[in-house]
Amino acid sequence: MTKEKSYHIYLEDKVLFKNLERELFEIIWDRIYVSYHKDDLSYEEIEGEHSDNITEHSYWQRIDNSV
């Protein structure tokens, strides 16, 4: 288990990508952010102990995509 951050990307309320490492998240986010309506995209930054896609995260915060 690690305490690194991971990222989930959503289109409206549907998960497109889950538990992405930062490097992969940045690549994907940059590419899809210009492809979809920006109001429909959002992401979560997950911080805490996690080891897989099933483990409940000790901390999460939904990030507003309006940058």
C-alpha positions as CSV (number, residue, x, y, z in Angstrom):
1,M,0.0,0.0,0.0
2,T,1.1,3.5,-0.7
3,K,0.1,7.0,0.3
4,E,0.5,8.5,-3.2
5,K,-2.3,10.4,-5.0
6,S,-4.3,8.9,-7.8
7,Y,-7.0,10.4,-10.0
8,H,-10.5,9.5,-11.3
9,I,-11.9,11.2,-14.4
10,Y,-15.7,11.6,-14.9
11,L,-17.9,12.6,-17.8
12,E,-21.0,13.9,-16.2
13,D,-21.5,11.4,-13.4
14,K,-19.9,8.4,-15.2
15,V,-16.4,7.2,-14.4
16,L,-14.2,7.2,-17.5
17,F,-10.9,6.4,-15.8
18,K,-10.2,5.3,-12.2
19,N,-7.0,5.2,-10.1
20,L,-4.7,6.9,-12.6
21,E,-1.2,7.8,-11.5
22,R,-0.4,11.5,-11.9
23,E,1.7,11.2,-15.1
24,L,-1.0,9.1,-16.9
25,F,-3.8,11.4,-15.5
26,E,-2.1,14.5,-17.0
27,I,-1.7,12.9,-20.4
28,I,-5.3,11.7,-20.5
29,W,-6.8,14.9,-19.0
30,D,-5.0,17.2,-21.4
31,R,-6.3,15.2,-24.4
32,I,-9.9,14.7,-23.3
33,Y,-10.4,18.1,-21.8
34,V,-10.3,19.7,-25.3
35,S,-12.5,16.9,-26.8
36,Y,-15.6,17.2,-24.6
37,H,-17.7,20.0,-23.2
38,K,-15.6,21.2,-20.3
39,D,-18.7,21.6,-18.1
40,D,-19.3,17.8,-18.4
41,L,-15.8,16.8,-17.2
42,S,-14.4,16.6,-13.7
43,Y,-11.9,14.7,-11.7
44,E,-11.2,13.5,-8.2
45,E,-7.8,13.6,-6.6
46,I,-7.5,10.6,-4.2
47,E,-5.0,10.8,-1.3
48,G,-4.5,8.2,1.2
49,E,-3.7,4.5,1.6
50,H,-4.9,2.5,-1.3
51,S,-3.6,-0.5,-3.2
52,D,-6.2,-1.4,-5.8
53,N,-9.5,-0.3,-7.4
54,I,-11.5,-1.9,-4.7
55,T,-10.0,-0.4,-1.5
56,E,-11.9,2.3,0.1
57,H,-9.9,5.5,0.2
58,S,-9.2,7.3,3.4
59,Y,-9.5,10.7,1.8
60,W,-10.9,12.1,-1.5
61,Q,-11.8,15.5,-2.8
62,R,-13.8,16.3,-6.0
63,I,-11.9,19.0,-7.9
64,D,-13.8,21.6,-9.9
65,N,-12.5,21.5,-13.5
66,S,-12.9,25.3,-14.1
67,V,-9.3,26.3,-14.4
